[in-house]
Amino acid sequence: MSSAGGPSAVPPSKETAGLARRRAGRARGAFVAASLLALLPFAAPTASADTAPSRAEIYDALGLDEQPADYVVLVDTSGSMANKGRYNTVRSTLRQFLDGLSAKDHIALFTFDSSTEPRYVGSGGDTDAIMSRLPASPDPDGETDVGSALNSALGELEREDAAEVASVVLLTDGEHSPPKGSRYPKSTGAAWTDLYERAQDIGKGTELAGYALPLGDGATGAELLGEVVDDTTVLRPDSIEDLGGYLKRAGDGARARKAGLLLAGDEGEGITASWSDGPRRDITGGSVTARLTLRSTARHVPLSVSGLDVSVPGDDLRISGLPSSVTLGPGESRTFPVRVRGTLPDGPLPFRRDRDTDARLSVAGRVSSDWERPLAADVRLDVPRRVQVTGAPLPLRATVGSAALLPALLTGMFAVLLACWLRWRRTNRPRLSGELLLTPVYGGQLPDRIQLNGRRVDLRPHAIGGRGSVRGRRRSTEQGPRVDLRIRYTPDGSAGRESDATCGPGGQVVVNGVSFTYLPERRADGVTSTGGRPR
């Protein structure tokens, strides 16, 4: 972001500006913090001085020295830089800045005055070799062509093997005052628009940021970097002696953007929980041992979960043996033996049987990382706070219900059926008593006298022939219960001529030409055995 009052380039479209803001989003927090430099010394915020790692320790863990970055340093060597020892201060403090770079970094050092000269282009890590290329003193007749310097910087970042993180550091003590013949005679115009558009193209594939260090009260030329590179921080040292700390700030910002780019792949990655057991386990005894696995899906960030509690919703099961907090390294898995206690419900019919169920996990706890606060000013990790449950539920089996219930049910059902059958038999198959007289309706044969006993009597009359059967049926009457006879008879023994009739005690019926008279048995008190009165 450029300071107010600087020259303006052609404003970008809203869409282009939005893309640039999104690309630089992970690093913007560092530059907001830069505005507090006059009040606070640089220090990485920490969650706890005793437990949270420092930012340097995090960078070491990430291996940032192995992640390349591009640095383009533009040093003003115009005549005014000789004033107040500015150039000598730049030389001494620039050494400290270069000492913070690794051999994987690419450094391009340019000096600019009336013209721009590449002093060193190559790998970082050898500060003496880089510093030896700087001139011993500024050009006393040199002017200040900031536009030419920025053109050279962008040309360096447009190479095919450019890194994904790039920083442009501009140090100048004056305003843009180019010599005659410069492509950038003023601080506005088509040439500056071209610089802006080139920077936008570079930013599509690179995390590009600018750091402008004005070394004097009238050093407005530094602010022109913000007109070319959107994501620019104008650092304002109170004096030239503060330059070392501010150059360190630029280096730290680039490393923070390295870390942000590296950690972007961990956005949304957290901790998962899953059962590690496949076979079904028998919990009939009230408890069973199972294995629960917690896994970190992050590639770089260590994660912790606190207040850890695991339960099985919907079933009367409890889980114990899991620690209340767990810390996992990047991609680490830890498996814990836990105890699952409880019983499976009997269900609506509590008879003895084997019951299967699937115990699903419900995990409570808060996921965090001790890297969050140290990196908060520059990198937002976006760690999911909840543990995600994955995998299949835990298969369980138990023998439930009462072993005596099913036999008791069967016995009860048998007793009911037996009672019903006995009642039916008492009504429809009562014991018979008395006699049955069979007399032909037409003819003078003597009657057949058949004694009634048992629950069924087969008829085989000798005198009149034919065959049949007699059964009883108990009925309720006003005089009390009685037994009627159900008589079936066929004169020639064929089923086709069989007929039937019902005969009450003392009654007479005719079936197929034969008269049947029912003589019930008399008791000693003169009452018939079927409930009738004496005849």
LINFENDA-V413287 format. One record per residue. RES is the residue in one letter. BURIAL is b if it has 9 or more other C-alpha atoms within 8 Angstrom, else e. D_LAST is the distance of its C-alpha to the last C-alpha in whole Angstrom. Layout:
res=RES burial=BURIAL d_last=D_LAST
res=RES burial=BURIAL d_last=D_LAST
//
This chain:
res=M burial=b d_last=131
res=S burial=b d_last=135
res=S burial=e d_last=136
res=A burial=e d_last=137
res=G burial=e d_last=140
res=G burial=b d_last=141
res=P burial=e d_last=141
res=S burial=e d_last=138
res=A burial=b d_last=137
res=V burial=e d_last=135
res=P burial=e d_last=132
res=P burial=e d_last=129
res=S burial=e d_last=126
res=K burial=e d_last=123
res=E burial=e d_last=121
res=T burial=b d_last=124
res=A burial=b d_last=124
res=G burial=e d_last=121
res=L burial=e d_last=121
res=A burial=b d_last=124
res=R burial=b d_last=122
res=R burial=e d_last=119
res=R burial=b d_last=121
res=A burial=b d_last=123
res=G burial=e d_last=119
res=R burial=b d_last=119
res=A burial=b d_last=123
res=R burial=b d_last=123
res=G burial=b d_last=122
res=A burial=b d_last=125
res=F burial=b d_last=127
res=V burial=e d_last=126
res=A burial=b d_last=126
res=A burial=b d_last=130
res=S burial=e d_last=131
res=L burial=e d_last=130
res=L burial=b d_last=133
res=A burial=e d_last=135
res=L burial=e d_last=133
res=L burial=e d_last=131
res=P burial=e d_last=132
res=F burial=e d_last=130
res=A burial=e d_last=128
res=A burial=e d_last=124
res=P burial=b d_last=121
res=T burial=b d_last=119
res=A burial=b d_last=116
res=S burial=e d_last=117
res=A burial=e d_last=120
res=D burial=e d_last=118
res=T burial=e d_last=116
res=A burial=b d_last=117
res=P burial=b d_last=119
res=S burial=b d_last=122
res=R burial=b d_last=123
res=A burial=e d_last=126
res=E burial=e d_last=123
res=I burial=b d_last=121
res=Y burial=b d_last=123
res=D burial=b d_last=124
res=A burial=e d_last=120
res=L burial=e d_last=120
res=G burial=e d_last=124
res=L burial=b d_last=125
res=D burial=b d_last=129
res=E burial=e d_last=127
res=Q burial=b d_last=126
res=P burial=b d_last=129
res=A burial=b d_last=130
res=D burial=b d_last=133
res=Y burial=b d_last=136
res=V burial=b d_last=139
res=V burial=b d_last=141
res=L burial=b d_last=144
res=V burial=b d_last=147
res=D burial=b d_last=149
res=T burial=b d_last=153
res=S burial=b d_last=155
res=G burial=b d_last=158
res=S burial=b d_last=156
res=M burial=b d_last=154
res=A burial=b d_last=157
res=N burial=e d_last=157
res=K burial=e d_last=155
res=G burial=e d_last=155
res=R burial=b d_last=152
res=Y burial=b d_last=152
res=N burial=b d_last=153
res=T burial=b d_last=150
res=V burial=b d_last=148
res=R burial=b d_last=149
res=S burial=e d_last=148
res=T burial=b d_last=145
res=L burial=b d_last=144
res=R burial=b d_last=144
res=Q burial=b d_last=141
res=F burial=b d_last=139
res=L burial=b d_last=140
res=D burial=b d_last=139
res=G burial=e d_last=136
res=L burial=b d_last=135
res=S burial=b d_last=134
res=A burial=b d_last=135
res=K burial=b d_last=132
res=D burial=b d_last=134
res=H burial=b d_last=136
res=I burial=b d_last=139
res=A burial=b d_last=141
res=L burial=b d_last=144
res=F burial=b d_last=146
res=T burial=b d_last=149
res=F burial=b d_last=150
res=D burial=b d_last=153
res=S burial=b d_last=155
res=S burial=e d_last=153
res=T burial=b d_last=150
res=E burial=e d_last=151
res=P burial=b d_last=148
res=R burial=b d_last=149
res=Y burial=b d_last=146
res=V burial=b d_last=143
res=G burial=e d_last=141
res=S burial=b d_last=139
res=G burial=b d_last=138
res=G burial=b d_last=139
res=D burial=b d_last=143
res=T burial=b d_last=144
res=D burial=e d_last=147
res=A burial=e d_last=148
res=I burial=b d_last=146
res=M burial=b d_last=148
res=S burial=e d_last=152
res=R burial=e d_last=151
res=L burial=e d_last=152
res=P burial=e d_last=155
res=A burial=e d_last=157
res=S burial=e d_last=157
res=P burial=b d_last=157
res=D burial=b d_last=159
res=P burial=e d_last=161
res=D burial=e d_last=161
res=G burial=b d_last=158
res=E burial=b d_last=156
res=T burial=b d_last=152
res=D burial=b d_last=150
res=V burial=b d_last=146
res=G burial=b d_last=145
res=S burial=b d_last=147
res=A burial=b d_last=145
res=L burial=b d_last=142
res=N burial=b d_last=142
res=S burial=b d_last=143
res=A burial=b d_last=140
res=L burial=b d_last=138
res=G burial=e d_last=140
res=E burial=b d_last=139
res=L burial=b d_last=135
res=E burial=e d_last=135
res=R burial=e d_last=136
res=E burial=e d_last=133
res=D burial=e d_last=132
res=A burial=e d_last=132
res=A burial=b d_last=129
res=E burial=b d_last=126
res=V burial=b d_last=127
res=A burial=b d_last=131
res=S burial=b d_last=133
res=V burial=b d_last=136
res=V burial=b d_last=138
res=L burial=b d_last=141
res=L burial=b d_last=144
res=T burial=b d_last=147
res=D burial=b d_last=149
res=G burial=b d_last=150
res=E burial=b d_last=149
res=H burial=b d_last=149
res=S burial=b d_last=152
res=P burial=b d_last=153
res=P burial=b d_last=156
res=K burial=e d_last=157
res=G burial=e d_last=156
res=S burial=b d_last=153
res=R burial=e d_last=149
res=Y burial=b d_last=148
res=P burial=b d_last=151
res=K burial=e d_last=148
res=S burial=b d_last=145
res=T burial=b d_last=143
res=G burial=b d_last=143
res=A burial=e d_last=142
res=A burial=b d_last=143
res=W burial=b d_last=141
res=T burial=b d_last=138
res=D burial=e d_last=138
res=L burial=b d_last=138
res=Y burial=b d_last=135
res=E burial=b d_last=133
res=R burial=b d_last=134
res=A burial=b d_last=133
res=Q burial=b d_last=130
res=D burial=e d_last=129
res=I burial=b d_last=130
res=G burial=b d_last=127
res=K burial=e d_last=125
res=G burial=e d_last=125
res=T burial=b d_last=126
res=E burial=b d_last=126
res=L burial=b d_last=129
res=A burial=b d_last=130
res=G burial=b d_last=134
res=Y burial=b d_last=135
res=A burial=b d_last=138
res=L burial=b d_last=141
res=P burial=b d_last=144
res=L burial=b d_last=146
res=G burial=e d_last=148
res=D burial=e d_last=148
res=G burial=e d_last=149
res=A burial=b d_last=147
res=T burial=b d_last=145
res=G burial=b d_last=145
res=A burial=b d_last=142
res=E burial=b d_last=140
res=L burial=b d_last=140
res=L burial=b d_last=138
res=G burial=b d_last=135
res=E burial=b d_last=136
res=V burial=b d_last=136
res=V burial=b d_last=133
res=D burial=b d_last=130
res=D burial=b d_last=129
res=T burial=b d_last=132
res=T burial=b d_last=133
res=V burial=b d_last=136
res=L burial=b d_last=137
res=R burial=e d_last=139
res=P burial=b d_last=141
res=D burial=e d_last=143
res=S burial=e d_last=146
res=I burial=b d_last=147
res=E burial=e d_last=146
res=D burial=b d_last=143
res=L burial=b d_last=143
res=G burial=b d_last=141
res=G burial=e d_last=138
res=Y burial=b d_last=138
res=L burial=b d_last=138
res=K burial=b d_last=136
res=R burial=b d_last=133
res=A burial=b d_last=134
res=G burial=b d_last=133
res=D burial=e d_last=130
res=G burial=b d_last=129
res=A burial=b d_last=129
res=R burial=b d_last=127
res=A burial=b d_last=124
res=R burial=b d_last=124
res=K burial=b d_last=124
res=A burial=b d_last=121
res=G burial=b d_last=119
res=L burial=b d_last=120
res=L burial=e d_last=119
res=L burial=b d_last=116
res=A burial=e d_last=115
res=G burial=e d_last=112
res=D burial=b d_last=110
res=E burial=b d_last=110
res=G burial=e d_last=106
res=E burial=b d_last=105
res=G burial=b d_last=103
res=I burial=b d_last=101
res=T burial=b d_last=98
res=A burial=b d_last=95
res=S burial=b d_last=92
res=W burial=b d_last=90
res=S burial=b d_last=92
res=D burial=e d_last=89
res=G burial=e d_last=87
res=P burial=e d_last=84
res=R burial=e d_last=81
res=R burial=e d_last=81
res=D burial=b d_last=78
res=I burial=b d_last=78
res=T burial=b d_last=74
res=G burial=e d_last=76
res=G burial=e d_last=77
res=S burial=b d_last=81
res=V burial=b d_last=83
res=T burial=e d_last=87
res=A burial=b d_last=88
res=R burial=b d_last=91
res=L burial=b d_last=93
res=T burial=b d_last=96
res=L burial=b d_last=98
res=R burial=b d_last=101
res=S burial=b d_last=104
res=T burial=b d_last=105
res=A burial=b d_last=108
res=R burial=e d_last=111
res=H burial=b d_last=114
res=V burial=b d_last=112
res=P burial=b d_last=111
res=L burial=b d_last=107
res=S burial=b d_last=105
res=V burial=b d_last=102
res=S burial=b d_last=101
res=G burial=b d_last=98
res=L burial=b d_last=96
res=D burial=b d_last=92
res=V burial=b d_last=90
res=S burial=b d_last=86
res=V burial=b d_last=83
res=P burial=e d_last=82
res=G burial=e d_last=78
res=D burial=e d_last=77
res=D burial=b d_last=77
res=L burial=b d_last=80
res=R burial=b d_last=83
res=I burial=b d_last=87
res=S burial=e d_last=89
res=G burial=e d_last=92
res=L burial=b d_last=94
res=P burial=e d_last=98
res=S burial=e d_last=98
res=S burial=b d_last=101
res=V burial=b d_last=102
res=T burial=e d_last=106
res=L burial=b d_last=106
res=G burial=b d_last=109
res=P burial=b d_last=110
res=G burial=b d_last=107
res=E burial=b d_last=106
res=S burial=b d_last=103
res=R burial=e d_last=101
res=T burial=b d_last=98
res=F burial=b d_last=96
res=P burial=b d_last=93
res=V burial=b d_last=90
res=R burial=b d_last=87
res=V burial=b d_last=84
res=R burial=b d_last=81
res=G burial=b d_last=78
res=T burial=b d_last=74
res=L burial=b d_last=73
res=P burial=e d_last=70
res=D burial=b d_last=66
res=G burial=e d_last=65
res=P burial=e d_last=62
res=L burial=e d_last=60
res=P burial=b d_last=62
res=F burial=b d_last=60
res=R burial=b d_last=63
res=R burial=e d_last=65
res=D burial=e d_last=69
res=R burial=b d_last=70
res=D burial=e d_last=74
res=T burial=e d_last=76
res=D burial=e d_last=79
res=A burial=b d_last=81
res=R burial=b d_last=84
res=L burial=b d_last=87
res=S burial=b d_last=88
res=V burial=b d_last=92
res=A burial=b d_last=93
res=G burial=b d_last=97
res=R burial=b d_last=100
res=V burial=b d_last=103
res=S burial=b d_last=106
res=S burial=b d_last=110
res=D burial=b d_last=113
res=W burial=b d_last=115
res=E burial=b d_last=114
res=R burial=b d_last=116
res=P burial=b d_last=119
res=L burial=b d_last=119
res=A burial=b d_last=117
res=A burial=b d_last=121
res=D burial=b d_last=121
res=V burial=b d_last=118
res=R burial=b d_last=114
res=L burial=b d_last=112
res=D burial=e d_last=109
res=V burial=b d_last=107
res=P burial=b d_last=103
res=R burial=b d_last=102
res=R burial=b d_last=98
res=V burial=b d_last=97
res=Q burial=b d_last=96
res=V burial=b d_last=92
res=T burial=e d_last=93
res=G burial=e d_last=91
res=A burial=e d_last=87
res=P burial=b d_last=85
res=L burial=b d_last=84
res=P burial=b d_last=81
res=L burial=b d_last=79
res=R burial=b d_last=76
res=A burial=b d_last=73
res=T burial=b d_last=70
res=V burial=b d_last=68
res=G burial=b d_last=64
res=S burial=b d_last=62
res=A burial=e d_last=61
res=A burial=e d_last=58
res=L burial=b d_last=57
res=L burial=b d_last=56
res=P burial=e d_last=54
res=A burial=e d_last=52
res=L burial=e d_last=51
res=L burial=e d_last=50
res=T burial=e d_last=48
res=G burial=e d_last=46
res=M burial=e d_last=46
res=F burial=e d_last=44
res=A burial=e d_last=42
res=V burial=e d_last=41
res=L burial=e d_last=40
res=L burial=e d_last=38
res=A burial=e d_last=36
res=C burial=e d_last=35
res=W burial=e d_last=35
res=L burial=e d_last=32
res=R burial=e d_last=30
res=W burial=b d_last=30
res=R burial=b d_last=29
res=R burial=b d_last=26
res=T burial=b d_last=25
res=N burial=b d_last=26
res=R burial=b d_last=26
res=P burial=b d_last=23
res=R burial=b d_last=22
res=L burial=b d_last=19
res=S burial=b d_last=17
res=G burial=b d_last=14
res=E burial=b d_last=15
res=L burial=b d_last=16
res=L burial=b d_last=16
res=L burial=b d_last=19
res=T burial=b d_last=20
res=P burial=b d_last=23
res=V burial=e d_last=23
res=Y burial=e d_last=26
res=G burial=e d_last=27
res=G burial=e d_last=26
res=Q burial=e d_last=25
res=L burial=e d_last=23
res=P burial=b d_last=20
res=D burial=b d_last=21
res=R burial=e d_last=19
res=I burial=b d_last=20
res=Q burial=e d_last=19
res=L burial=b d_last=19
res=N burial=b d_last=21
res=G burial=e d_last=24
res=R burial=b d_last=25
res=R burial=b d_last=25
res=V burial=b d_last=25
res=D burial=e d_last=27
res=L burial=b d_last=26
res=R burial=e d_last=28
res=P burial=b d_last=26
res=H burial=e d_last=28
res=A burial=e d_last=27
res=I burial=b d_last=27
res=G burial=b d_last=30
res=G burial=b d_last=30
res=R burial=b d_last=29
res=G burial=b d_last=28
res=S burial=b d_last=26
res=V burial=b d_last=23
res=R burial=b d_last=23
res=G burial=b d_last=21
res=R burial=b d_last=22
res=R burial=b d_last=21
res=R burial=b d_last=20
res=S burial=e d_last=20
res=T burial=e d_last=18
res=E burial=e d_last=18
res=Q burial=e d_last=15
res=G burial=e d_last=17
res=P burial=b d_last=18
res=R burial=b d_last=15
res=V burial=b d_last=17
res=D burial=b d_last=17
res=L burial=b d_last=18
res=R burial=b d_last=22
res=I burial=b d_last=22
res=R burial=b d_last=26
res=Y burial=b d_last=27
res=T burial=b d_last=30
res=P burial=b d_last=31
res=D burial=e d_last=34
res=G burial=b d_last=34
res=S burial=e d_last=36
res=A burial=e d_last=36
res=G burial=e d_last=37
res=R burial=b d_last=34
res=E burial=b d_last=31
res=S burial=b d_last=29
res=D burial=b d_last=26
res=A burial=b d_last=23
res=T burial=b d_last=20
res=C burial=b d_last=16
res=G burial=b d_last=14
res=P burial=b d_last=11
res=G burial=e d_last=8
res=G burial=b d_last=11
res=Q burial=b d_last=14
res=V burial=b d_last=18
res=V burial=b d_last=21
res=V burial=b d_last=24
res=N burial=b d_last=27
res=G burial=e d_last=26
res=V burial=b d_last=23
res=S burial=b d_last=19
res=F burial=b d_last=17
res=T burial=b d_last=14
res=Y burial=b d_last=12
res=L burial=b d_last=10
res=P burial=b d_last=10
res=E burial=b d_last=11
res=R burial=b d_last=10
res=R burial=e d_last=12
res=A burial=e d_last=14
res=D burial=e d_last=13
res=G burial=e d_last=9
res=V burial=b d_last=9
res=T burial=b d_last=9
res=S burial=b d_last=13
res=T burial=b d_last=13
res=G burial=b d_last=12
res=G burial=b d_last=9
res=R burial=e d_last=6
res=P burial=e d_last=4
res=R burial=e d_last=0
//
